[in-house]
Every structure is written in structure tokens, then in C-alpha cells.
Amino acid sequence: MDGRIVNNDVRIRDHAVQTYQGHSQESAGRNQWLHRLEDHMAAVKALAWCPFQSNLLATGGGGSDRCIKFWNTHTGACLNSVDTGSQVCSLLWNKNERELLSSHGFTQNQLTLWKYPSMVKMAELTGHTSRVLFMAQSPDGCTVASAAADETLRFWNVFGTPEVAKPAPKGSHSGMFSSSFAHIR
């Protein structure tokens, strides 16, 4: 309620490594922000950093806004705004292709796959009966889990199929551990 964001590094004893202040509601703090982006017309419900362009941030607005906006985080400029037709609840970038997945609320409670930067709709995934509040991507980048206000989790193979593991080269170690465990990092 104090408007602070605390960056914790749980690997060390004194884990609170940085504190940021700048949110105005329920806050009496000072400002440390680099840019103040005020183009959304409703609550900002979604944020997603682009994995292939480090200064690109996608944001999604609530029911009165319904837009996905793209920001240059170096300059603070709004690069594009797309009206999705419904509140944007969550955003995820595809790790392997230039695609963005958005989750929505009223009226369809769908997930929408967009081609970036054209923002052409590639697919709409339906099944939830209430707002899709959150999405998480699997470690292989292919599967997305969505969580909704309808008290369900759904799993979607939206970003393709995982690459098939390559067979071990002939003459490789055939002991207790396979060659995939030969290197720790």
C-alpha cells in the first residue's frame, strides 16, 4: 500500500537489493521513474518485455481502454496502439517467433495470437467462461497455461511444438548418465 516495488535477490542473506517508488495511489513516496506513460484510458492490466528487442514493452489496458500499446522504453514514445475490442488482462511474447499472445475479458474471454509488428490476428482461442486473468509460458516456450476467473486452468499448444531431442552421437558415454547431462551449463 506504500506504492513501493522491492527487488529481492533470494540467493543472498540481505535479499532486498533495490527499492523503487513512484506509484501515486496509496503512496506517499518520492519519484524515481524514468518515464511516465499515460496514454491508456483505463487500468494497465498487462506488461510484457519483448524478447527480441530489449527496449520494446507491450502493455494492455482494461475495459474502458481495450488497447495493446507498444512503447520504446528508451524514449518513452508510444510506437503503436491496437484496439482489441475487449479488456486486455495478460500479455506473452513468443520466445521463438515475432508473435504476441493476449488474454482478454468481456465478452469472449479469449486468448488472441497476433503477428508482430503488423498486429494481424492469427488465431483466437476460446473456452474460458470468465476473464482470463493470467498466462504463463512453459520453459520450452511452446505451451501456455491460462488462469481465469472461472476457476479453471487451461493449457494451450499455441507457440508450436518442442524440438525433438537429437540422438547421442555414436561412441558417446553410455554410463549411468546420458550425454544430455554431460555439461552442467
Buried (B, 14 or more C-beta within 10 A) or exposed (E): EEBEEEEEEEEEEEEEEEEBBBBEEEBEBEEEEEEEBEEBEBEBBBEBEBEEBEEBBBBBBBBEBBBBBBBBBEEEEBEEBBEBBBBBBBBBBBBBBBBBBBBBBEEBBBBBBBBBEEBEEBEEBEBBEEBBBBBEBEEEBBBBEBBBBBEEEBEBEBBBEEEEEEEEEEEEEEEEEEBEEEEEE
